[in-house]
Amino acid sequence: MNYLIAFLIAFSIVYILIPQLKKFALKIDFVDKPTSRKLHKEPVPHLAGIGIFLGFMVTYLVFFGGINNKSIALLVGSLMILSIGIIDDWFKTKKKEFPALPKLIVQVGAAIVAYQSGVIFYGFTNPITHEYVLLPAILQFLLSVTWIFGVTTVINFIDGLDGLAGGISAISAVTLFIVALAKGQLNSAMMAIILTGVLIGYLRYNKQPAQIYMGDAGATFIGYILGVIALDGAFKQATVLSLLIPILALGVPILDNLFVVIKRFLEGKSVFQADRSQVHYRLLSAGLNQRQVVTFLCLVNFCMGLISIIILLLKV
């Protein structure tokens, strides 16, 4: 019952806030203007990221008993991600590019904040001896920060079509919720269901044709939270094979962005340079329309989520 109530509260906050944020964005001209790389033909309001942030954090603080060390760390890290994202989005509304380095520094800093709060990949269980392998502290730090930063980035990169990032993230959040419940990780399960409620509320306004965008602020925030949920849940006490569970849960954005980063690196481009090499653009070029691409990629991510749950059930 608590999970259902948390879901409904998170959904309701976003559902109510986004129309107000849309009006405010139009009033101050905080809109995403069409460019040669973008598919929409008319300006679309930004700022849904603020509603997503508030929907998650308010519900999270209510169900986790308010302020404590972990909630403070999550709030601080999330505000760092949200703030730099809003600045980046503001630059885009002026058809300018915000430098990649400040974003990189802030996002890595937010990942370190989460690590310092105890969101850590400590090690894994050896599937042969069933002994727990505790990694050296430096490896714990590097792997934990890299994972959170990586998921923050890949969700942002996949946010290229109406409903795509929101839909894939919602499927990933539901998968992580089921995994956390099965492993008895109630805190991670609660965070995942809150995020699911937030995303379903947002998708009401982001399905094609989108009424509002979450921008870099919302996409990076969602990625940050998904990274924290997976690291604080699915990765805990994992065996070597079950380490695939959170990776598969976020399979489409992770695999696509590995391809994009390698492609840009081989071409001598910056990995942060925007282009049309992501899978959704390639599928559009192959002749699919926007709704077909979003449906196809969400189905692929759903299938990967099912595989991750099967691995969990097999207890390998």
Secondary structure, 3 states (H helix, E strand, C coil): CHHHHHHHHHHHHHHHHHHHHHHHHHHCCCEECCCCCCCCCCCEECCHHHHHHHHHHHHHHHHCCCCCHHHHHHHHHHHHHHHHHHHHHHHHHCCCCCCHHHHHHHHHHHHHHHHHCCCCCCEEECCCCCCEEECCHHHHHHHHHHHHHHHHHHHHHCCCCCCHHHHHHHHHHHHHHHHHHHCCCHHHHHHHHHHHHHHHHHHHHHCCCCCCCCHHHHHHHHHHHHHHHHHHCCCCCCECHHHHHHHHHCHHHHHHHHHHHHHHHHCCCCCCCCCCCCHHHHHHHCCCCHHHHHHHHHHHHHHHHHHHHHHHHHCC
